[in-house]
Amino acid sequence: MSLQSKDLSVLAYANKFTLWHYTTFDSSVVTTGYFNNAASMLRVNDLIIVNIDTDGTPSTVFYIVTANTGSSVTIAAFTA
């Protein structure tokens, strides 16, 4: 599937940084173009807390926006 914008929410915003939450039935969001529909909202270094596979074996993963060309968004799992 692809991003359902109704399931993407802002949790916090400060100093040009946004913490997002996204929930999905999809088992992965790390596919080419998954977040492209939100390119106008997401910025590099924004964090997205994602609840994945909520209708199967749910898990929660933190992702960071690593690139955004204005039409193409790239994310990666966040590791501290």
C-alpha positions as CSV (number, residue, x, y, z in Angstrom):
1,M,0.0,0.0,0.0
2,S,1.0,3.6,0.3
3,L,0.7,6.4,2.8
4,Q,-2.8,7.2,4.1
5,S,-2.4,10.9,5.0
6,K,-5.3,10.6,7.5
7,D,-3.1,8.3,9.6
8,L,-0.1,10.7,9.8
9,S,-0.3,13.1,12.8
10,V,2.0,15.7,14.3
11,L,2.9,14.9,17.9
12,A,5.2,17.9,18.5
13,Y,6.8,20.8,16.6
14,A,9.6,23.1,17.7
15,N,12.6,24.8,16.1
16,K,11.9,23.5,12.6
17,F,11.7,19.9,13.9
18,T,8.5,17.8,13.8
19,L,7.8,14.6,15.7
20,W,5.2,12.6,13.8
21,H,3.1,9.5,14.4
22,Y,1.9,7.1,11.7
23,T,-0.2,4.0,12.0
24,T,-0.7,1.4,9.3
25,F,-1.9,-2.1,8.5
26,D,1.2,-2.3,6.1
27,S,4.0,-4.6,7.2
28,S,6.7,-2.1,6.0
29,V,6.9,1.6,5.2
30,V,10.5,1.4,4.0
31,T,9.5,1.0,0.3
32,T,10.3,3.4,-2.5
33,G,8.0,6.3,-2.5
34,Y,5.9,5.3,0.6
35,F,5.9,8.8,2.1
36,N,6.1,10.8,-1.1
37,N,2.6,12.1,-0.7
38,A,3.7,13.9,2.4
39,A,6.8,15.5,0.9
40,S,5.4,19.0,1.4
41,M,5.2,18.4,5.1
42,L,8.2,16.2,6.0
43,R,11.6,17.7,6.5
44,V,15.1,16.1,6.7
45,N,15.7,15.0,10.3
46,D,12.1,14.8,11.3
47,L,11.3,11.7,13.3
48,I,8.3,9.4,12.6
49,I,7.0,6.9,15.2
50,V,5.3,4.2,13.1
51,N,3.0,1.6,14.4
52,I,3.3,-1.1,11.7
53,D,1.1,-4.1,10.8
54,T,-1.6,-3.1,13.3
55,D,-3.9,-5.8,12.0
56,G,-1.4,-8.6,12.3
57,T,1.8,-8.7,14.3
58,P,2.1,-5.1,15.4
59,S,5.4,-3.4,16.2
60,T,6.6,0.2,16.7
61,V,9.6,1.6,14.9
62,F,11.2,5.0,14.9
63,Y,12.2,6.4,11.5
64,I,14.2,9.5,10.5
65,V,13.6,11.4,7.3
66,T,17.0,11.3,5.6
67,A,16.2,13.0,2.3
68,N,13.4,15.0,0.7
69,T,13.6,16.4,-2.8
70,G,10.2,18.1,-2.6
71,S,8.6,15.2,-4.3
72,S,10.6,12.1,-3.1
73,V,11.0,11.3,0.6
74,T,13.6,8.8,2.0
75,I,13.4,7.4,5.5
76,A,15.6,5.0,7.5
77,A,15.2,3.3,10.8
78,F,16.4,5.6,13.6
79,T,19.3,4.3,15.8
80,A,20.7,6.2,18.7
